[in-house]
């Protein structure tokens, strides 16, 4: 029972992280007035944010379905996240690096 609850919590955290990445995509393409991110995001970086969001959502779904291939989208999302953080505009968002590593480590140890 504990394992199922922990698994669900971890999947929800990953899903929420994926949904947060949609904000960066929306900011880059001017979909609505996004005030959560004060800096401008270029369109190529916005595409990285979109792909990262989709990969994180896929990871959460595969993880909940007990598919062992969930690490493939997770690794891809981690690489895209690093690439989107390299951009000098993303300096204010660097605090997300540690939470990313925490949930990635938790999934790899699972």
DSSP file (Angstrom, degrees, kcal/mol; ACC not computed):
  #  RESIDUE AA STRUCTURE BP1 BP2  ACC     N-H-->O    O-->H-N    N-H-->O    O-->H-N    TCO  KAPPA ALPHA  PHI   PSI    X-CA   Y-CA   Z-CA
    1    1 A X     >        0   0    0      0, 0.0     4,-2.1     0, 0.0     5,-0.2   0.000 360.0 360.0 360.0 -44.0    0.0    0.0    0.0
    2    2 A X  H  >  +     0   0    0      1,-0.2     4,-2.8     2,-0.2     5,-0.2   0.913 360.0  52.3 -61.7 -41.9    2.8    2.4    0.9
    3    3 A X  H  > S+     0   0    0      1,-0.2     4,-2.3     2,-0.2    -1,-0.2   0.885 108.9  49.6 -63.2 -39.3    4.6    1.6   -2.3
    4    4 A X  H  > S+     0   0    0      2,-0.2     4,-2.2     1,-0.2    -1,-0.2   0.901 112.2  48.0 -66.1 -41.0    1.5    2.4   -4.4
    5    5 A X  H  X S+     0   0    0     -4,-2.1     4,-2.5     2,-0.2    -2,-0.2   0.920 113.0  47.3 -67.6 -43.2    1.0    5.7   -2.6
    6    6 A X  H  X S+     0   0    0     -4,-2.8     4,-2.5     1,-0.2    -2,-0.2   0.897 111.8  51.3 -63.2 -39.8    4.6    6.7   -3.0
    7    7 A X  H  X S+     0   0    0     -4,-2.3     4,-2.2    -5,-0.2    -1,-0.2   0.903 110.6  48.4 -63.2 -41.5    4.5    5.8   -6.7
    8    8 A X  H  X S+     0   0    0     -4,-2.2     4,-2.3     2,-0.2    -2,-0.2   0.906 111.3  49.8 -65.9 -42.2    1.4    7.9   -7.1
    9    9 A X  H  X S+     0   0    0     -4,-2.5     4,-2.3     2,-0.2    -2,-0.2   0.923 111.5  48.7 -62.9 -44.5    2.9   10.9   -5.4
   10   10 A X  H  X S+     0   0    0     -4,-2.5     4,-2.3     1,-0.2    -1,-0.2   0.903 111.3  50.0 -62.9 -41.4    6.0   10.6   -7.5
   11   11 A X  H  X S+     0   0    0     -4,-2.2     4,-2.6     1,-0.2    -1,-0.2   0.891 110.1  50.8 -64.3 -39.1    3.9   10.4  -10.7
   12   12 A X  H  X S+     0   0    0     -4,-2.3     4,-2.8     2,-0.2    -2,-0.2   0.905 109.5  50.5 -65.4 -40.9    1.9   13.4   -9.7
   13   13 A X  H  X S+     0   0    0     -4,-2.3     4,-2.3     2,-0.2    -2,-0.2   0.927 113.0  45.8 -62.0 -44.6    5.1   15.4   -9.0
   14   14 A X  H  X S+     0   0    0     -4,-2.3     4,-2.3     2,-0.2    -2,-0.2   0.907 113.0  50.4 -65.6 -41.3    6.5   14.5  -12.4
   15   15 A X  H  X S+     0   0    0     -4,-2.6     4,-2.2     2,-0.2    -2,-0.2   0.921 110.8  48.6 -62.4 -44.4    3.1   15.3  -14.1
   16   16 A X  H  X S+     0   0    0     -4,-2.8     4,-2.2     2,-0.2    -1,-0.2   0.897 109.5  52.8 -62.9 -39.8    3.0   18.7  -12.4
   17   17 A X  H  X S+     0   0    0     -4,-2.3     4,-1.4     1,-0.2    -1,-0.2   0.909 108.9  50.3 -61.9 -41.2    6.5   19.4  -13.5
   18   18 A X  H  X S+     0   0    0     -4,-2.3     4,-0.7     1,-0.2    -2,-0.2   0.904 109.5  50.2 -62.3 -41.1    5.5   18.6  -17.1
   19   19 A X  H >X S+     0   0    0     -4,-2.2     3,-0.8     1,-0.2     4,-0.6   0.854 105.2  57.5 -66.8 -33.9    2.6   20.9  -16.9
   20   20 A X  H >X S+     0   0    0     -4,-2.2     3,-1.2     1,-0.2     4,-0.8   0.858  98.3  61.3 -63.3 -34.2    4.8   23.7  -15.5
   21   21 A X  H 3X S+     0   0    0     -4,-1.4     4,-1.6     1,-0.3    -1,-0.2   0.772  91.5  66.6 -65.5 -24.1    6.9   23.3  -18.7
   22   22 A X  H <X S+     0   0    0     -3,-0.8     4,-2.7    -4,-0.7    -1,-0.3   0.801  92.6  62.1 -64.1 -27.0    3.8   24.3  -20.7
   23   23 A X  H <X S+     0   0    0     -3,-1.2     4,-2.4    -4,-0.6    -1,-0.2   0.923 102.7  48.7 -63.8 -43.5    4.0   27.7  -19.1
   24   24 A X  H  X S+     0   0    0     -4,-0.8     4,-2.1     2,-0.2    -1,-0.2   0.889 111.8  49.4 -62.8 -39.4    7.5   28.3  -20.7
   25   25 A X  H  X S+     0   0    0     -4,-1.6     4,-1.8     2,-0.2    -2,-0.2   0.933 111.4  48.7 -63.5 -46.1    6.1   27.1  -24.1
   26   26 A X  H  <>S+     0   0    0     -4,-2.7     5,-2.6     1,-0.2     4,-0.3   0.877 110.9  51.2 -62.9 -37.7    3.2   29.5  -23.8
   27   27 A X  H ><5S+     0   0    0     -4,-2.4     3,-1.0     3,-0.2    -1,-0.2   0.912 108.4  51.6 -65.1 -42.6    5.5   32.4  -22.8
   28   28 A X  H 3<5S+     0   0    0     -4,-2.1    -1,-0.2     1,-0.2    -2,-0.2   0.854 117.6  37.4 -64.4 -35.4    7.7   31.7  -25.8
   29   29 A X  T 3<5S-     0   0    0     -4,-1.8    -1,-0.2    -5,-0.1    -2,-0.2   0.234 110.9-117.1-104.0  12.9    4.8   31.8  -28.3
   30   30 A X  T < 5 +     0   0    0     -3,-1.0     2,-1.2    -4,-0.3    -3,-0.2   0.856  51.5 164.2  55.8  42.3    2.8   34.5  -26.6
   31   31 A X      < -     0   0    0     -5,-2.6    -1,-0.2    -6,-0.2    -2,-0.1  -0.771  65.0 -32.8 -87.9  96.3   -0.2   32.4  -25.8
   32   32 A X  S    S-     0   0    0     -2,-1.2     2,-0.9    -3,-0.1     0, 0.0  -0.214  96.5 -54.9  83.4-179.1   -1.9   34.6  -23.2
   33   33 A X        -     0   0    0     -2,-0.0     2,-0.7    -3,-0.0    -1,-0.1  -0.843  54.9-169.1-102.2 100.1   -0.3   36.9  -20.7
   34   34 A X        +     0   0    0     -2,-0.9     3,-0.1     1,-0.1    -2,-0.0  -0.809  17.3 165.6 -94.5 111.9    2.2   34.8  -18.7
   35   35 A X        +     0   0    0     -2,-0.7    -1,-0.1     1,-0.1     3,-0.0   0.519  60.7  81.8-102.9  -7.9    3.5   36.7  -15.7
   36   36 A X  S    S+     0   0    0      1,-0.2     2,-0.6     2,-0.1    -1,-0.1   0.794  94.8  48.6 -68.3 -27.1    5.0   33.8  -13.8
   37   37 A X        -     0   0    0      1,-0.1    -1,-0.2   -14,-0.1     4,-0.1  -0.961  67.5-172.2-116.0 117.0    8.2   34.1  -16.0
   38   38 A X        +     0   0    0     -2,-0.6     2,-0.1     2,-0.1    -1,-0.1   0.781  61.7  75.7 -82.7 -26.2    9.5   37.6  -16.2
   39   39 A X  S    S-     0   0    0     50,-0.1     2,-0.2     1,-0.1    -2,-0.1  -0.470  87.2-105.2 -85.4 156.6   12.2   37.0  -18.8
   40   40 A X        -     0   0    0     -2,-0.1     2,-0.5   -12,-0.0   -12,-0.1  -0.523  29.5-151.3 -75.3 146.9   11.6   36.5  -22.5
   41   41 A X        -     0   0    0    -14,-0.2    -4,-0.0    -2,-0.2     5,-0.0  -0.987  15.1-126.4-121.9 128.7   11.9   33.0  -23.9
   42   42 A X     >  -     0   0    0     -2,-0.5     4,-2.3     1,-0.1     5,-0.1  -0.295  23.5-113.9 -70.3 159.0   13.0   32.4  -27.5
   43   43 A X  H  > S+     0   0    0      2,-0.2     4,-2.0     1,-0.2     5,-0.2   0.889 115.3  52.3 -64.3 -40.6   10.8   30.2  -29.7
   44   44 A X  H  > S+     0   0    0      1,-0.2     4,-1.6     2,-0.2    -1,-0.2   0.922 112.2  46.1 -62.1 -39.7   13.5   27.5  -30.1
   45   45 A X  H  > S+     0   0    0      1,-0.2     4,-2.2     2,-0.2    -2,-0.2   0.877 108.7  57.0 -67.6 -36.0   13.8   27.3  -26.3
   46   46 A X  H  X S+     0   0    0     -4,-2.3     4,-2.2     1,-0.2    -1,-0.2   0.865 104.1  52.5 -60.5 -36.4   10.0   27.3  -26.1
   47   47 A X  H  X S+     0   0    0     -4,-2.0     4,-2.7     2,-0.2    -1,-0.2   0.883 106.6  52.7 -66.8 -38.0   10.0   24.2  -28.3
   48   48 A X  H  X S+     0   0    0     -4,-1.6     4,-2.6     1,-0.2    -2,-0.2   0.911 108.9  51.0 -60.1 -41.2   12.5   22.6  -25.9
   49   49 A X  H  X S+     0   0    0     -4,-2.2     4,-2.4     2,-0.2    -2,-0.2   0.910 110.6  48.5 -62.8 -42.1   10.0   23.4  -23.1
   50   50 A X  H  X S+     0   0    0     -4,-2.2     4,-2.4     2,-0.2    -2,-0.2   0.943 113.1  46.1 -64.0 -48.0    7.1   21.8  -25.0
   51   51 A X  H  X S+     0   0    0     -4,-2.7     4,-2.4     1,-0.2    -2,-0.2   0.896 112.4  51.2 -62.3 -40.0    9.1   18.7  -25.8
   52   52 A X  H  X S+     0   0    0     -4,-2.6     4,-2.6    -5,-0.2    -1,-0.2   0.917 109.3  51.1 -62.7 -43.0   10.2   18.4  -22.2
   53   53 A X  H  X S+     0   0    0     -4,-2.4     4,-2.2     1,-0.2    -2,-0.2   0.933 111.6  46.6 -59.6 -46.7    6.6   18.8  -21.0
   54   54 A X  H  X S+     0   0    0     -4,-2.4     4,-2.2     1,-0.2    -1,-0.2   0.892 113.1  49.3 -64.1 -39.8    5.4   16.0  -23.3
   55   55 A X  H  X S+     0   0    0     -4,-2.4     4,-2.3     2,-0.2    -1,-0.2   0.886 110.7  49.8 -67.9 -38.7    8.3   13.7  -22.3
   56   56 A X  H  X S+     0   0    0     -4,-2.6     4,-2.2     2,-0.2    -2,-0.2   0.894 111.5  48.8 -67.2 -38.5    7.7   14.3  -18.6
   57   57 A X  H  X S+     0   0    0     -4,-2.2     4,-2.2     2,-0.2    -2,-0.2   0.906 111.4  49.8 -66.2 -40.9    4.0   13.6  -19.0
   58   58 A X  H  X S+     0   0    0     -4,-2.2     4,-2.8     2,-0.2     5,-0.2   0.895 109.2  53.1 -62.8 -39.5    4.8   10.4  -20.9
   59   59 A X  H  X S+     0   0    0     -4,-2.3     4,-2.6     2,-0.2    -2,-0.2   0.932 108.9  48.5 -61.0 -46.5    7.2    9.4  -18.2
   60   60 A X  H  X S+     0   0    0     -4,-2.2     4,-2.2     2,-0.2    -2,-0.2   0.912 113.6  47.0 -61.2 -42.8    4.5    9.8  -15.5
   61   61 A X  H  X S+     0   0    0     -4,-2.2     4,-2.0     2,-0.2    -2,-0.2   0.940 114.2  45.9 -66.0 -47.0    2.0    7.8  -17.5
   62   62 A X  H  <>S+     0   0    0     -4,-2.8     5,-2.7     1,-0.2    -1,-0.2   0.877 111.8  53.3 -63.7 -36.8    4.5    5.0  -18.3
   63   63 A X  H ><5S+     0   0    0     -4,-2.6     3,-1.1    -5,-0.2    -1,-0.2   0.916 110.3  46.3 -64.1 -43.9    5.6    4.9  -14.7
   64   64 A X  H 3<5S+     0   0    0     -4,-2.2    -1,-0.2     1,-0.2    -2,-0.2   0.835 109.9  54.2 -68.1 -31.7    2.0    4.5  -13.4
   65   65 A X  T 3<5S-     0   0    0     -4,-2.0    -1,-0.2    -5,-0.2    -2,-0.2   0.406 113.7-120.1 -81.9   3.6    1.4    1.8  -16.0
   66   66 A X  T < 5 +     0   0    0     -3,-1.1     2,-0.5     1,-0.2    -3,-0.2   0.829  57.3 156.8  60.6  35.5    4.4   -0.1  -14.7
   67   67 A X    > < -     0   0    0     -5,-2.7     3,-1.3    -6,-0.1    -1,-0.2  -0.810  39.1-148.1 -90.2 128.3    6.2    0.0  -18.0
   68   68 A X  T >  S+     0   0    0     -2,-0.5     3,-0.7     1,-0.3    -1,-0.1   0.568  89.6  75.1 -75.5  -6.9    9.9   -0.3  -17.6
   69   69 A X  T >>  +     0   0    0      1,-0.2     3,-1.6     2,-0.1     4,-0.6   0.341  62.4 103.5 -84.9   8.5   10.6    1.9  -20.6
   70   70 A X  H <>  +     0   0    0     -3,-1.3     4,-1.4     1,-0.3    -1,-0.2   0.734  68.8  68.3 -63.1 -20.1    9.7    5.0  -18.6
   71   71 A X  H <> S+     0   0    0     -3,-0.7     4,-2.7     1,-0.2    -1,-0.3   0.755  87.9  66.3 -71.9 -22.4   13.4    5.8  -18.3
   72   72 A X  H <> S+     0   0    0     -3,-1.6     4,-2.0     2,-0.2    -1,-0.2   0.968 107.4  36.4 -66.1 -52.7   13.7    6.6  -22.0
   73   73 A X  H  X S+     0   0    0     -4,-0.6     4,-2.6     1,-0.2    -1,-0.2   0.836 116.0  57.7 -68.0 -27.7   11.4    9.6  -22.0
   74   74 A X  H  X S+     0   0    0     -4,-1.4     4,-2.2     2,-0.2    -2,-0.2   0.937 108.7  43.5 -65.2 -46.1   12.8   10.6  -18.5
   75   75 A X  H  X S+     0   0    0     -4,-2.7     4,-2.2     2,-0.2    -2,-0.2   0.908 114.7  50.5 -65.2 -41.3   16.4   10.7  -19.8
   76   76 A X  H  X S+     0   0    0     -4,-2.0     4,-2.4    -5,-0.2    -2,-0.2   0.909 110.6  49.4 -62.4 -41.8   15.3   12.5  -22.9
   77   77 A X  H  X S+     0   0    0     -4,-2.6     4,-2.5     1,-0.2    -1,-0.2   0.891 109.4  52.4 -64.5 -39.2   13.4   15.1  -20.8
   78   78 A X  H  X S+     0   0    0     -4,-2.2     4,-2.1     2,-0.2    -2,-0.2   0.914 110.4  47.6 -63.5 -42.0   16.5   15.6  -18.6
   79   79 A X  H  X S+     0   0    0     -4,-2.2     4,-2.3     2,-0.2    -2,-0.2   0.932 113.8  46.8 -64.8 -45.6   18.7   16.3  -21.6
   80   80 A X  H  X S+     0   0    0     -4,-2.4     4,-2.4     1,-0.2    -2,-0.2   0.867 109.8  54.7 -64.4 -35.6   16.2   18.7  -23.1
   81   81 A X  H  X S+     0   0    0     -4,-2.5     4,-1.4     2,-0.2    -1,-0.2   0.918 109.0  47.2 -64.6 -42.3   15.8   20.4  -19.7
   82   82 A X  H  X S+     0   0    0     -4,-2.1     4,-1.0     1,-0.2     3,-0.2   0.922 111.7  51.2 -64.0 -43.2   19.5   21.0  -19.5
   83   83 A X  H  X S+     0   0    0     -4,-2.3     4,-0.6     1,-0.2     3,-0.4   0.882 110.5  48.1 -62.7 -37.8   19.6   22.3  -23.0
   84   84 A X  H  < S+     0   0    0     -4,-2.4    -1,-0.2     1,-0.2     3,-0.2   0.749 109.7  53.9 -74.8 -21.7   16.8   24.7  -22.3
   85   85 A X  H  < S+     0   0    0     -4,-1.4    -1,-0.2    -3,-0.2    -2,-0.2   0.649  92.6  72.2 -84.6 -15.5   18.5   25.9  -19.1
   86   86 A X  H  < S+     0   0    0     -4,-1.0    -1,-0.2    -3,-0.4    -2,-0.2   0.838  72.9 101.9 -67.3 -32.4   21.8   26.7  -20.9
   87   87 A X  S >< S-     0   0    0     -4,-0.6     3,-1.8    -3,-0.2    -3,-0.0  -0.269  80.2-129.5 -56.0 134.0   20.2   29.7  -22.5
   88   88 A X  G >  S+     0   0    0      1,-0.3     3,-1.0     2,-0.1    -1,-0.2   0.718 104.5  66.1 -61.4 -21.1   21.3   32.9  -20.7
   89   89 A X  G >  S+     0   0    0      1,-0.2     3,-0.6     2,-0.1    -1,-0.3   0.777  90.0  66.0 -69.5 -25.8   17.7   34.0  -20.4
   90   90 A X  G X   +     0   0    0     -3,-1.8     3,-1.6     1,-0.2     4,-0.3   0.213  62.5 113.9 -85.8  17.0   16.9   31.1  -18.1
   91   91 A X  G X  S+     0   0    0     -3,-1.0     3,-1.1     1,-0.3    -1,-0.2   0.851  74.8  54.3 -57.8 -36.1   19.2   32.2  -15.2
   92   92 A X  G <  S+     0   0    0     -3,-0.6     3,-0.4     1,-0.2    -1,-0.3   0.664 105.5  54.3 -72.4 -14.6   16.2   32.8  -12.9
   93   93 A X  G X  S+     0   0    0     -3,-1.6     3,-1.7     1,-0.2    -1,-0.2   0.322  73.4 102.5-103.3   7.7   14.9   29.3  -13.5
   94   94 A X  T X   +     0   0    0     -3,-1.1     3,-2.0     1,-0.3     4,-0.3   0.701  62.7  79.0 -65.5 -18.3   18.1   27.5  -12.5
   95   95 A X  T 3> S+     0   0    0     -3,-0.4     4,-0.6     1,-0.3     3,-0.4   0.651  80.0  70.9 -64.7 -12.6   16.6   26.6   -9.1
   96   96 A X  H <> S+     0   0    0     -3,-1.7     4,-2.0     1,-0.2    -1,-0.3   0.603  76.3  83.4 -78.1  -9.7   14.7   23.8  -10.8
   97   97 A X  H <> S+     0   0    0     -3,-2.0     4,-2.1     1,-0.2    -1,-0.2   0.930  90.2  46.3 -61.1 -47.2   17.9   21.8  -11.3
   98   98 A X  H  > S+     0   0    0     -3,-0.4     4,-2.2    -4,-0.3    -1,-0.2   0.930 111.6  49.2 -66.4 -46.2   17.9   20.2   -7.9
   99   99 A X  H  X S+     0   0    0     -4,-0.6     4,-2.2     1,-0.2     5,-0.3   0.889 110.0  54.3 -59.9 -35.1   14.2   19.2   -7.9
  100  100 A X  H  X S+     0   0    0     -4,-2.0     4,-2.2     1,-0.2    -1,-0.2   0.945 109.0  47.1 -59.9 -47.1   14.7   17.7  -11.3
  101  101 A X  H  X S+     0   0    0     -4,-2.1     4,-2.6     1,-0.2     5,-0.2   0.863 109.0  55.9 -64.6 -35.4   17.6   15.6  -10.0
  102  102 A X  H  X S+     0   0    0     -4,-2.2     4,-2.2     1,-0.2    -1,-0.2   0.953 112.4  39.2 -63.9 -49.7   15.6   14.5   -7.0
  103  103 A X  H  X S+     0   0    0     -4,-2.2     4,-1.8     1,-0.2    -1,-0.2   0.831 115.5  53.1 -74.1 -27.1   12.7   13.1   -8.9
  104  104 A X  H  X S+     0   0    0     -4,-2.2     4,-2.4    -5,-0.3    -1,-0.2   0.922 110.8  46.9 -68.4 -42.6   15.0   11.6  -11.6
  105  105 A X  H  X S+     0   0    0     -4,-2.6     4,-2.5     1,-0.2    -2,-0.2   0.906 110.2  53.6 -63.4 -41.0   17.0    9.8   -8.9
  106  106 A X  H  X S+     0   0    0     -4,-2.2     4,-1.1    -5,-0.2    -1,-0.2   0.904 110.9  46.4 -61.2 -40.6   13.9    8.6   -7.3
  107  107 A X  H  < S+     0   0    0     -4,-1.8    -1,-0.2     2,-0.2    -2,-0.2   0.902 111.9  49.7 -69.2 -39.7   12.7    7.1  -10.5
  108  108 A X  H  < S+     0   0    0     -4,-2.4    -2,-0.2     1,-0.2    -1,-0.2   0.876 112.0  48.6 -67.3 -34.8   16.0    5.5  -11.3
  109  109 A X  H  <        0   0    0     -4,-2.5    -1,-0.2     1,-0.3    -2,-0.2   0.725 360.0 360.0 -75.6 -20.1   16.2    3.9   -7.8
  110  110 A X     <        0   0    0     -4,-1.1    -1,-0.3    -5,-0.2    -2,-0.2   0.518 360.0 360.0 -63.1 360.0   12.6    2.6   -8.2
